[in-house]
Amino acid sequence: NKLILHHLPYPSLVITFQLWATLLFIQIAEAFHFIDVDPVKWKCVKPYLAYTVAFSLGVYCNMKSLSVSNVETVIVFRALAPLLVSVFDAVFLGREWPSARSWGALGLIALGAYGYALTDTQFQQQGPMAYLWPTLYLLIISFEMAYGKKIITGVDLHTKSGPVLYTNMLGWPPMLGFAYMGGEYGRLFDELERAHVENAGPLLPPAGIALLFLGCIVGTGIGYTGWWCRSKVSAASYTLIGVMNKCLTVLVNLIIWDQHAPPEGLVCLCLCLFGGVLYKQAPMKKAKDPADMEIDSGDAEPLVKSQKRNNGNRQ
C-alpha cells in the first residue's frame, strides 16, 4: 500500500478498488463453482455492519498514517494494540487474564514503543500531533480485533467466503465517503486533466496501476487467510500475529525507502517484536463445576436426604 500511494496518492479510492476486486473474485469463483458462498441475510448483515464501520475507519486511518508518516510509526502503534485487546479478551471474550510472562511481553512492547517515540524526528518536531492518525488507528484496530473474534464465533456462517463477502460488501460505501471528505476526487480529476492537456503519456502511471492490481490479489488473500486465522486463535494472539508480520515490512522499507527511523528507533521496534514472540495465549476461563453451583445455590437439603438414603441402603 505504501508503494501504491507513492504513485497513486488516493488512499480511500485505492482501498475501494481493492474491495471491489475481492467482491468480483468471489462472484466469478462462485459462478464457476470453485467456491461456496453463504447467502446474504439481514440477520448476518447487522453484526457485520458494526464491524465494517470499525474496519473502514481502521483502514482509512492506516492509509492516512502511511501517507503522512513513516512505516515504523504505524508499526509501533500497531504493536501497542495487543495491550488493549488482551483486556478485551479477559473482560468480554471469556479468556483468562494474561500470565506474568505475557504481561512482561506486553510490557516490552510498550517499552519499545515509548523508546521509538523518543527517537522519532516527527515526534520531536511536531509533538503529539505527529501521532494523531496512528493513535486513532490504534484505538479502532483494537476494537476491531476484539469484535471480529466475537462475530466469527457468534454469527452463523458456514463458508470461508462468508466473512470476506460481508466485510467487503459493506466496506466500500464508507470508503467512497472518506474519499469525498479527503478531496481525493478533485485531486484525481485534476491529475487526469493535467495529463490529458500536457499529452505526456498515460493518464495514470503504469507502475501505480500494476501495483494496484498486485495489491488487489494480496488483499484478497489477506481477507481469506485473515478470517481463517482469526477463527483459530484468540483476539490478542491474532493481533500479535499481525505485529510479527511487520518484521518483513521493516526489512522491505529499509531497502526501498529513505524515510525510516534512526538505528536507535529500529532497536526499540525490534524490542516490540521480541515482546510479541514471548507472548503466550491466555486460556479460556474454566466453566464453574456443577457440584459447586449446586452447593452455592443453597440447595443442601436434597443432598442430605440423598446421603441418608445411601446410608440406609448400605445397612
Secondary structure, DSSP 8 states (H G I E B T S, - for coil): -HHHHHH---HHHHHHHHHHHHHHHHHHHHHTTSS------HHHHHHHHHHHHHHHHHHHHHHHHHHHS-HHHHHHHHHHHHHHHHHHHHHHS-B----HHHHHHHHHHHHHHHHHHHH-HHHHHHGGGGGHHHHHHHHHHHHHHHHHHHHHHHS---STHHHHHHHHHHHHHHHHHHHHHTTHHHHHHHHHHHHHHHT-S-SS-HHHHHHHHHHHHHHHHHHHHHHHHHHHS-HHHHHHHHHHTHHHHHHHHHHH-S----HHHHHHHHHHHHHHHH-----B-----HHHHHHHTT--HHHHHHHHHHHHHH-
